[in-house]
C-alpha cells in the first residue's frame, strides 16, 4: 500500500502545478483574443470610415462619364456633370419613407476631420507702366462711380485685401488656409482664411451646409461666395489664369459677390440635371450695391444704410448628359441690390474746385454663363479641352440727391455697363496646358436719363502656359496685351507678364465643376 500511496502523491504533486499553469495560460489566451478582436473591430470601423469618405469624394469628383444613377441617390451632392435618372430605382433616398443612412458620415471627433490645407499663391509681375497696369485693369472707365481716374495715384500699389494689387517684381498674393469637415449627419462646414503678404488675415468664407433635407433641398448659411454666374464662387488658386477677368473686376470688384446671408438650392428629379437657387445676402458690396460711410451719408444728405438683407440673387444651372467624354453646363443668374450709393466728381473749365454729385437708388445685374469640357483620355490631362464664357450686364437706376447745381437735384440717371470674357484651355502634353482668353468691358457703356453719354470699351488678350508638376504644385507663365479706357477719349495700351506659383500643403477637396 505504501508504494501506491507514494506514487499517487507524486502524481498529484506533478499534475497540480501543470493544471494551474494551463488554467493561467488559457486565461491569458482569452485576454489576448479579446484584445485582438477589439483591435480588429476598431480597425475595421476605421477602414469603413475611410472607404465611405473615399466613395463620397469619388462621387463628387467623378467625371461626366459616370453613371447618372449614383448622382441621383444623393440629392445633397451637386454634380453638374451628370443628369439624374428618372427611373423608379433612382428616386433619391430622401424622398422615400426610409430614413437616410448616415453610417458612413464622419463625425467631427474622428482623427480624419477636418481637412486642413494651406495654399501658397505668389508671382513675378512686370508691365510697361512701372507697375501701375494691374490697378488700371481694375479701374477701366465706366460711367457709374465716376467718369475719370486720378492718374497721379493709380500707380500706387493696393496694399489692402486685393487679388489684383501687383507691383513690378515679386509679389506674394496670399496664403489661403482652408478647413472643411462633415460635422455630423446633418451638417457640413468650411472656413477659408486669406493671409496677406503683410500678415493681415481676412475671413473669405465661413459657412455651414445641410446634408439631410428631403426632396433635393439644401440650405447654406454664413459668409460665402455667391453662386451667381460661374467664376464668382472660385477662389484665386482655382482660376485658369493668374488674374480675374475684366467684367468681374470692374462690375463686382476684387472679391466678386462675397457676402453674409443664406442660400437655398433645389435639385429636382428631372431628366436633365437642373439646379435652382435663391440667396438673401446682407448687401455689403465693393462695387455692386455699395453704400457710403456714415460721415459721407450725413455730409451729402444720403439715407443711412438700410438693414439687410439688401442683396437678392436667383440662379439656375442646367447640364444635359452628353455622354462619357464631354460635359456642358449652362447657367443664368440675376441679382438685385435694393440700395446703391455713390459720389461722382467733376470740375469746370478754368476752375480748380471739385464738385460732388451724390446719387442713390437700386442696382440690377444679369449674367449668362456656359462651360464645356472634353476629356481627351490622355495621361495627366493631355488632350483635355475646356471652354468657358460669361456675359454680365449691370444697370443702376439712381437719383441725384445732392449737388452744387440745384437744378439737377432729383434728376434720374441710368448707368448701364456690360462685358464678357471667353477663354479656352487645351492639354498640349501630359501636365502641360495652354490657354487663351479675350475679355471686354463696355459693349454698352452709357448714361441715360436726364443726360446721355456713350463711352467706349476696354479689352484685353491673354495667353498662358501652365505646368502641373503634381496634384499639389503648378507653375504658370502668362502674357497679356491690355487696351484700357481710362478717361473719355484716353486709353492706356501696355503689355504685362506674369510668372505664378501655386503650392498646396495638406488635404484639399476637389473643386466643383
C-alpha positions as a printed NumPy array, in Angstrom:
array([[  0.   ,   0.   ,   0.   ],
       [  2.715,   2.437,   0.808],
       [  4.26 ,   2.386,  -2.689],
       [  0.802,   3.059,  -4.16 ],
       [  0.2  ,   5.941,  -1.783],
       [  3.609,   7.375,  -2.565],
       [  3.   ,   7.06 ,  -6.296],
       [ -0.352,   8.796,  -6.029],
       [  1.154,  11.629,  -4.012],
       [  3.91 ,  12.2  ,  -6.524],
       [  1.423,  12.209,  -9.406],
       [ -0.75 ,  14.757,  -7.616],
       [  2.228,  16.981,  -6.907],
       [  3.223,  16.957, -10.554],
       [ -0.243,  17.36 , -12.081],
       [ -1.479,  20.202,  -9.847],
       [  1.145,  22.799, -10.982],
       [  0.664,  21.77 , -14.583],
       [ -3.101,  22.288, -14.281],
       [ -2.565,  25.691, -12.682],
       [ -0.192,  26.697, -15.458],
       [ -2.674,  25.509, -18.076],
       [ -5.512,  27.484, -16.478],
       [ -3.342,  30.617, -16.336],
       [ -2.324,  30.205, -19.986],
       [ -5.946,  29.782, -21.075],
       [ -6.937,  32.982, -19.231],
       [ -4.087,  34.892, -20.875],
       [ -5.001,  33.494, -24.292],
       [ -8.617,  34.542, -23.787],
       [ -7.498,  38.02 , -22.8  ],
       [ -5.241,  38.282, -25.858],
       [ -8.047,  37.071, -28.098],
       [-10.369,  39.693, -26.638],
       [ -7.814,  42.427, -27.202],
       [ -7.22 ,  41.231, -30.759],
       [-10.938,  41.214, -31.532],
       [-11.291,  44.728, -30.116],
       [ -8.395,  45.988, -32.197],
       [ -9.769,  44.26 , -35.301],
       [-13.185,  45.846, -34.733],
       [-11.689,  49.322, -34.3  ],
       [ -9.501,  48.823, -37.364],
       [-12.437,  47.647, -39.487],
       [-14.544,  50.63 , -38.385],
       [-11.683,  52.994, -39.251],
       [-11.265,  51.339, -42.67 ],
       [-15.022,  51.547, -43.282],
       [-14.986,  55.256, -42.43 ],
       [-12.174,  55.831, -44.907],
       [-13.894,  53.778, -47.616],
       [-17.144,  55.681, -47.146],
       [-15.329,  59.005, -47.286],
       [-13.439,  57.93 , -50.407],
       [-16.703,  56.89 , -52.053],
       [-18.244,  60.299, -51.377],
       [-15.147,  62.063, -52.717],
       [-15.24 ,  59.932, -55.862],
       [-18.917,  60.738, -56.387],
       [-18.154,  64.453, -56.098],
       [-15.109,  64.4  , -58.401],
       [-16.295,  61.725, -60.843],
       [-16.039,  62.881, -64.499],
       [-19.189,  63.43 , -66.566],
       [-18.96 ,  59.917, -67.971],
       [-20.055,  58.451, -64.644],
       [-23.389,  56.764, -64.301],
       [-26.324,  59.02 , -63.571],
       [-27.694,  56.606, -61.019],
       [-25.068,  57.377, -58.389],
       [-25.8  ,  61.092, -58.602],
       [-29.491,  60.531, -58.124],
       [-29.032,  58.547, -54.941],
       [-27.787,  61.577, -53.029],
       [-29.614,  64.795, -53.935],
       [-27.5  ,  66.75 , -51.491],
       [-24.432,  66.28 , -53.68 ],
       [-24.484,  68.768, -56.543],
       [-22.978,  67.162, -59.643],
       [-23.498,  69.497, -62.62 ],
       [-21.758,  66.988, -64.886],
       [-24.401,  64.258, -64.556],
       [-28.084,  64.178, -65.284],
       [-30.148,  62.388, -62.613],
       [-32.155,  59.427, -63.755],
       [-35.931,  59.394, -63.508],
       [-36.349,  55.644, -63.253],
       [-38.041,  54.201, -60.183],
       [-34.778,  52.784, -58.913],
       [-33.115,  56.18 , -58.949],
       [-35.525,  58.02 , -56.665],
       [-33.401,  59.887, -54.109],
       [-33.336,  58.245, -50.724],
       [-34.539,  61.453, -49.102],
       [-37.849,  61.224, -50.99 ],
       [-38.691,  57.734, -49.75 ],
       [-40.2  ,  56.677, -46.452],
       [-36.903,  55.239, -45.209],
       [-34.66 ,  57.452, -43.117],
       [-31.279,  58.338, -44.615],
       [-28.308,  56.125, -43.777],
       [-25.622,  58.127, -42.005],
       [-23.36 ,  55.22 , -41.051],
       [-20.726,  56.447, -43.486],
       [-20.753,  60.03 , -42.222],
       [-17.689,  61.085, -40.314],
       [-18.126,  62.841, -37.02 ],
       [-16.129,  65.884, -36.019],
       [-14.495,  63.815, -33.306],
       [-12.678,  61.417, -35.636],
       [ -8.979,  61.742, -36.321],
       [ -9.626,  62.32 , -40.029],
       [-11.608,  65.574, -39.716],
       [-11.343,  68.346, -40.566],
       [ -9.461,  68.546, -43.845],
       [ -6.832,  71.27 , -43.468],
       [ -4.748,  72.806, -46.214],
       [ -2.581,  75.834, -46.915],
       [ -2.316,  77.098, -50.49 ],
       [  0.547,  79.448, -51.354],
       [ -0.025,  81.881, -54.226],
       [  2.799,  84.113, -55.412],
       [  4.124,  85.593, -58.632],
       [  6.578,  87.74 , -60.501],
       [  4.93 ,  90.604, -62.428],
       [  6.108,  93.229, -64.888],
       [  4.241,  95.726, -67.067],
       [  5.15 ,  98.703, -69.201],
       [  3.781, 101.289, -66.758],
       [  6.102, 100.905, -63.757],
       [  3.674,  98.527, -62.088],
       [  0.516, 100.643, -62.342],
       [ -1.028,  98.499, -65.078],
       [ -2.604,  95.985, -62.71 ],
       [ -4.538,  98.775, -60.963],
       [ -5.693, 100.257, -64.291],
       [ -7.144,  96.923, -65.383],
       [ -9.495,  97.037, -62.384],
       [-10.373, 100.712, -62.968],
       [-11.465, 100.691, -66.598],
       [-13.774, 103.572, -67.455],
       [-17.476, 103.075, -66.773],
       [-19.982, 105.862, -66.092],
       [-21.04 , 104.511, -62.706],
       [-18.635, 105.516, -59.968],
       [-17.055, 108.431, -61.772],
       [-16.011, 109.264, -65.305],
       [-12.257, 109.565, -64.814],
       [ -9.471, 108.331, -62.585],
       [ -6.857, 110.213, -60.678],
       [ -3.845, 109.428, -62.823],
       [ -1.483, 110.627, -60.097],
       [ -2.466, 107.805, -57.797],
       [ -3.204, 104.773, -59.945],
       [  0.434, 103.717, -59.811],
       [  0.353, 103.28 , -56.065],
       [  0.115,  99.645, -55.022],
       [ -3.074,  98.442, -53.458],
       [ -1.958,  97.011, -50.143],
       [ -5.431,  96.079, -48.993],
       [ -7.048,  92.679, -49.398],
       [ -6.906,  92.722, -53.176],
       [ -6.252,  89.814, -55.515],
       [ -5.159,  92.198, -58.274],
       [ -2.822,  94.582, -56.443],
       [  0.596,  93.902, -58.003],
       [  3.922,  95.694, -58.153],
       [  6.615,  95.243, -60.749],
       [  8.783,  92.488, -59.343],
       [  7.985,  89.76 , -56.855],
       [  4.571,  89.599, -55.152],
       [  3.051,  87.259, -52.615],
       [ -0.69 ,  87.352, -53.291],
       [ -1.897,  85.295, -50.342],
       [ -1.699,  82.113, -48.322],
       [ -5.138,  80.547, -48.131],
       [ -5.948,  78.397, -45.115],
       [ -8.94 ,  76.117, -45.596],
       [-10.775,  73.969, -43.071],
       [-13.627,  71.671, -44.104],
       [-15.435,  68.862, -42.336],
       [-18.513,  66.746, -42.063],
       [-19.649,  67.967, -38.652],
       [-22.283,  65.311, -38.039],
       [-25.01 ,  63.541, -40.042],
       [-26.785,  66.863, -40.529],
       [-24.169,  69.497, -41.485],
       [-21.005,  70.139, -43.455],
       [-18.94 ,  73.213, -42.625],
       [-15.953,  75.082, -44.046],
       [-13.83 ,  78.142, -43.343],
       [-11.323,  79.899, -45.611],
       [ -8.809,  82.459, -44.355],
       [ -6.541,  84.59 , -46.529],
       [ -3.205,  85.642, -45.024],
       [ -1.72 ,  88.533, -46.983],
       [  1.933,  89.432, -47.52 ],
       [  1.973,  91.914, -44.63 ],
       [  0.423,  89.42 , -42.221],
       [ -3.167,  90.69 , -42.361],
       [ -5.739,  87.904, -42.014],
       [ -9.086,  88.129, -43.8  ],
       [-12.059,  85.794, -43.488],
       [-13.099,  84.904, -47.027],
       [-15.713,  82.243, -46.256],
       [-17.17 ,  80.553, -43.19 ],
       [-20.363,  78.601, -43.715],
       [-22.431,  75.578, -42.78 ],
       [-24.479,  73.48 , -45.179],
       [-27.189,  70.913, -44.593],
       [-26.82 ,  67.243, -45.532],
       [-30.177,  65.64 , -44.831],
       [-33.024,  67.805, -46.149],
       [-35.601,  65.95 , -48.266],
       [-36.586,  66.396, -51.928],
       [-33.199,  67.632, -53.124],
       [-33.215,  70.762, -50.942],
       [-30.081,  72.199, -49.364],
       [-29.504,  75.255, -47.153],
       [-26.216,  77.118, -46.806],
       [-25.678,  79.89 , -44.248],
       [-22.807,  82.116, -43.182],
       [-20.324,  84.13 , -45.202],
       [-19.725,  82.711, -48.661],
       [-19.125,  83.42 , -52.325],
       [-22.413,  83.663, -54.196],
       [-23.323,  81.057, -56.825],
       [-24.158,  83.92 , -59.183],
       [-22.521,  83.107, -62.511],
       [-19.701,  80.609, -62.808],
       [-16.363,  82.225, -61.898],
       [-17.726,  84.105, -58.866],
       [-17.526,  81.157, -56.457],
       [-13.946,  80.239, -57.374],
       [-11.03 ,  81.146, -55.127],
       [ -7.967,  82.678, -56.843],
       [ -5.985,  79.428, -56.766],
       [ -8.757,  77.769, -58.81 ],
       [ -8.631,  80.346, -61.625],
       [ -7.336,  79.158, -65.001],
       [ -5.499,  82.475, -65.419],
       [ -3.373,  84.448, -62.975],
       [ -5.854,  87.336, -62.706],
       [ -9.63 ,  87.82 , -62.804],
       [-11.46 ,  88.801, -65.991],
       [-12.379,  92.433, -66.827],
       [-16.186,  92.247, -66.236],
       [-15.816,  90.693, -62.794],
       [-13.039,  93.069, -61.729],
       [-14.863,  96.228, -62.782],
       [-18.526,  95.384, -62.163],
       [-18.135,  93.342, -58.962],
       [-14.705,  94.221, -57.572],
       [-11.734,  92.116, -56.489],
       [-13.827,  89.702, -54.408],
       [-16.918,  89.334, -56.569],
       [-20.248,  88.81 , -54.834],
       [-18.987,  87.756, -51.402],
       [-21.395,  88.365, -48.549],
       [-23.125,  87.084, -45.423],
       [-26.546,  85.505, -45.665],
       [-28.404,  82.328, -46.547],
       [-28.763,  80.238, -49.701],
       [-31.433,  77.718, -50.657],
       [-30.904,  75.335, -53.577],
       [-33.184,  72.717, -55.081],
       [-32.105,  69.762, -57.205],
       [-35.379,  68.414, -58.64 ],
       [-35.691,  64.909, -60.079],
       [-35.737,  65.717, -63.796],
       [-34.407,  64.011, -66.957],
       [-31.802,  66.786, -67.221],
       [-29.644,  67.931, -64.317],
       [-31.205,  71.191, -63.095],
       [-30.138,  73.165, -60.043],
       [-32.22 ,  76.144, -58.889],
       [-31.156,  78.555, -56.178],
       [-32.019,  81.752, -54.317],
       [-29.859,  83.804, -51.942],
       [-30.667,  86.508, -49.392],
       [-27.487,  88.445, -48.55 ],
       [-26.68 ,  91.388, -46.318],
       [-25.698,  93.594, -49.272],
       [-22.268,  94.882, -48.18 ],
       [-20.591,  95.014, -51.57 ],
       [-17.48 ,  96.569, -53.049],
       [-18.945,  97.804, -56.361],
       [-22.442,  96.433, -56.931],
       [-24.77 ,  97.85 , -54.291],
       [-22.1  ,  99.745, -52.373],
       [-23.028, 102.348, -49.757],
       [-21.023, 105.277, -48.388],
       [-19.69 , 105.773, -44.876],
       [-21.877, 107.276, -42.163],
       [-19.93 , 110.539, -42.348],
       [-20.354, 110.865, -46.104],
       [-24.032, 109.969, -45.898],
       [-24.629, 112.739, -43.378],
       [-22.488, 115.256, -45.261],
       [-24.175, 114.587, -48.608],
       [-27.733, 114.164, -47.358],
       [-27.991, 110.47 , -48.206],
       [-30.094, 107.949, -46.323],
       [-28.393, 105.718, -43.79 ],
       [-27.545, 102.188, -44.861],
       [-30.654, 100.013, -44.642],
       [-30.89 ,  96.867, -42.61 ],
       [-30.2  ,  93.676, -44.548],
       [-30.873,  91.65 , -46.48 ],
       [-30.399,  94.16 , -49.291],
       [-28.977,  91.82 , -51.948],
       [-31.075,  89.062, -53.537],
       [-29.913,  86.607, -56.172],
       [-31.565,  83.938, -58.319],
       [-29.71 ,  81.367, -60.408],
       [-30.359,  78.252, -62.465],
       [-27.86 ,  75.759, -63.857],
       [-28.652,  73.068, -66.421],
       [-26.331,  70.249, -67.52 ],
       [-27.555,  67.857, -70.221],
       [-25.934,  64.417, -70.421],
       [-23.547,  64.436, -73.405],
       [-22.025,  61.027, -72.845],
       [-18.806,  59.753, -71.375],
       [-16.201,  62.137, -72.785],
       [-17.805,  65.571, -72.613],
       [-19.935,  67.777, -70.412],
       [-21.828,  71.026, -70.749],
       [-23.304,  73.389, -68.179],
       [-25.4  ,  76.459, -68.968],
       [-26.405,  78.984, -66.318],
       [-28.481,  82.125, -65.944],
       [-28.287,  84.461, -62.945],
       [-29.917,  87.633, -61.635],
       [-29.031,  89.876, -58.685],
       [-30.866,  92.875, -57.236],
       [-29.495,  95.236, -54.605],
       [-32.112,  97.464, -53.003],
       [-29.63 , 100.215, -52.066],
       [-26.724, 101.663, -54.013],
       [-24.936, 104.944, -53.306],
       [-22.042, 106.691, -54.997],
       [-20.401, 110.079, -55.427],
       [-19.355, 111.446, -58.8  ],
       [-16.948, 114.351, -59.022],
       [-16.325, 116.86 , -61.787],
       [-14.699, 120.207, -62.413],
       [-15.483, 123.062, -64.766],
       [-13.152, 124.8  , -67.176],
       [-10.911, 127.409, -65.561],
       [-11.949, 126.19 , -62.071],
       [ -9.981, 124.234, -59.504],
       [-12.995, 123.49 , -57.303],
       [-14.167, 119.883, -57.313],
       [-17.963, 119.467, -57.469],
       [-19.629, 116.387, -55.975],
       [-22.916, 114.841, -57.056],
       [-24.357, 112.267, -54.633],
       [-26.595, 109.59 , -56.174],
       [-28.728, 106.857, -54.641],
       [-31.059, 104.152, -55.913],
       [-31.122, 100.454, -56.842],
       [-28.904,  98.163, -58.911],
       [-29.588,  95.113, -61.082],
       [-27.181,  92.579, -62.521],
       [-27.818,  89.869, -65.115],
       [-25.478,  87.027, -66.003],
       [-25.218,  84.221, -68.56 ],
       [-22.552,  81.523, -68.382],
       [-21.564,  78.463, -70.401],
       [-18.876,  75.877, -69.665],
       [-17.925,  72.952, -71.907],
       [-15.394,  70.256, -71.035],
       [-13.94 ,  67.429, -73.103],
       [-11.95 ,  64.541, -71.675],
       [ -9.167,  63.67 , -74.107],
       [ -8.343,  60.465, -72.178],
       [ -4.64 ,  61.237, -72.401],
       [ -2.222,  60.843, -69.495],
       [ -2.281,  63.683, -66.941],
       [ -4.717,  65.854, -68.898],
       [ -3.219,  65.543, -72.373],
       [ -5.917,  66.206, -74.964],
       [ -8.362,  67.711, -72.457],
       [-10.241,  70.789, -73.612],
       [-12.236,  73.38 , -71.674],
       [-14.199,  76.354, -72.965],
       [-15.708,  78.925, -70.609],
       [-17.577,  82.163, -71.244],
       [-19.76 ,  84.606, -69.293],
       [-21.712,  87.762, -70.047],
       [-22.554,  90.332, -67.317],
       [-24.812,  93.37 , -67.601],
       [-25.09 ,  95.946, -64.804],
       [-27.875,  98.559, -64.663],
       [-28.007, 101.136, -61.841],
       [-31.118, 103.274, -61.59 ],
       [-30.124, 106.283, -59.448],
       [-31.408, 109.734, -58.481],
       [-29.236, 112.775, -57.813],
       [-29.777, 113.509, -54.117],
       [-27.378, 116.422, -53.652],
       [-25.305, 118.605, -55.956],
       [-23.748, 122.085, -56.164],
       [-26.192, 122.57 , -59.06 ],
       [-29.702, 122.729, -57.531],
       [-31.417, 122.449, -60.911],
       [-30.369, 118.781, -61.352],
       [-31.277, 117.575, -57.834],
       [-33.955, 114.892, -58.166],
       [-32.954, 114.066, -61.733],
       [-32.764, 110.406, -62.685],
       [-29.681, 108.722, -64.146],
       [-29.427, 105.193, -65.516],
       [-25.925, 103.736, -65.756],
       [-25.534, 100.671, -67.99 ],
       [-22.283,  98.755, -68.442],
       [-21.812,  95.213, -69.67 ],
       [-18.944,  92.92 , -70.538],
       [-17.947,  89.377, -71.372],
       [-14.995,  87.035, -71.426],
       [-14.277,  83.857, -73.367],
       [-11.408,  81.514, -72.624],
       [-10.204,  78.123, -73.828],
       [ -7.626,  75.695, -72.444],
       [ -6.08 ,  72.64 , -74.087],
       [ -3.815,  69.923, -72.695],
       [ -0.921,  70.067, -75.142],
       [  1.129,  67.399, -73.327],
       [  0.994,  65.42 , -70.083],
       [  0.763,  68.005, -67.246],
       [  1.043,  70.935, -69.699],
       [ -1.915,  73.195, -70.55 ],
       [ -2.056,  76.178, -72.913],
       [ -4.779,  78.814, -72.596],
       [ -6.104,  81.881, -74.387],
       [ -8.597,  84.469, -73.079],
       [-10.307,  87.509, -74.549],
       [-12.228,  89.792, -72.181],
       [-14.04 ,  93.074, -72.801],
       [-15.802,  95.69 , -70.705],
       [-18.185,  98.15 , -72.32 ],
       [-20.092,  96.672, -75.23 ],
       [-22.679,  99.009, -73.739],
       [-21.126, 101.745, -71.609],
       [-23.546, 104.626, -71.294],
       [-25.554, 107.041, -69.163],
       [-29.263, 107.556, -69.746],
       [-31.953, 109.656, -68.126],
       [-31.678, 113.431, -67.825],
       [-28.492, 113.373, -69.867],
       [-26.996, 110.908, -72.326],
       [-23.371, 109.936, -72.781],
       [-21.835, 106.918, -74.504],
       [-18.325, 105.697, -73.802],
       [-16.097, 103.152, -75.453],
       [-14.833,  99.776, -74.329],
       [-11.74 ,  98.23 , -72.785],
       [-10.396,  94.883, -73.891],
       [ -7.505,  92.509, -73.383],
       [ -5.898,  89.382, -74.865],
       [ -4.146,  86.911, -72.547],
       [ -2.069,  83.811, -73.278],
       [ -0.744,  81.395, -70.685],
       [  1.115,  78.132, -70.252],
       [  0.631,  76.025, -67.114],
       [  2.866,  73.204, -65.912],
       [  1.171,  70.99 , -63.314],
       [  4.101,  69.219, -61.742],
       [  1.737,  67.238, -59.493],
       [ -1.669,  67.493, -57.861],
       [ -0.098,  69.821, -55.294],
       [  2.05 ,  72.25 , -57.287],
       [  1.908,  74.152, -60.538],
       [  3.793,  76.916, -62.333],
       [  2.208,  79.317, -64.832],
       [  3.55 ,  81.87 , -67.316],
       [  1.101,  84.447, -68.708],
       [  1.257,  87.347, -71.15 ],
       [ -1.472,  89.994, -71.557],
       [ -1.954,  92.747, -74.131],
       [ -4.117,  95.446, -72.497],
       [ -6.128,  98.221, -74.142],
       [ -7.821, 100.024, -71.238],
       [-10.103, 103.069, -71.46 ],
       [ -9.157, 105.287, -68.504],
       [-10.943, 108.545, -69.409],
       [-13.056, 109.946, -72.219],
       [-11.015, 109.532, -75.403],
       [ -7.982, 108.407, -73.388],
       [ -6.554, 104.9  , -73.496],
       [ -3.644, 103.08 , -71.945],
       [ -2.099, 100.292, -74.02 ],
       [  0.528,  98.17 , -72.338],
       [  1.887,  94.655, -72.043],
       [  2.   ,  92.648, -68.83 ],
       [  3.91 ,  89.487, -67.978],
       [  3.318,  87.1  , -65.06 ],
       [  5.108,  84.088, -63.572],
       [  2.975,  82.392, -60.924],
       [  3.472,  79.528, -58.49 ],
       [  0.732,  77.672, -56.624],
       [  1.55 ,  75.16 , -53.885],
       [ -0.949,  73.14 , -51.86 ],
       [  0.052,  71.844, -48.433],
       [ -2.239,  69.303, -46.86 ],
       [ -5.568,  67.804, -47.827],
       [ -7.706,  69.944, -50.126],
       [-11.011,  68.794, -51.562],
       [-11.684,  68.625, -55.292],
       [-13.095,  71.76 , -56.88 ],
       [-16.673,  71.773, -58.128],
       [-17.371,  71.657, -61.86 ]])
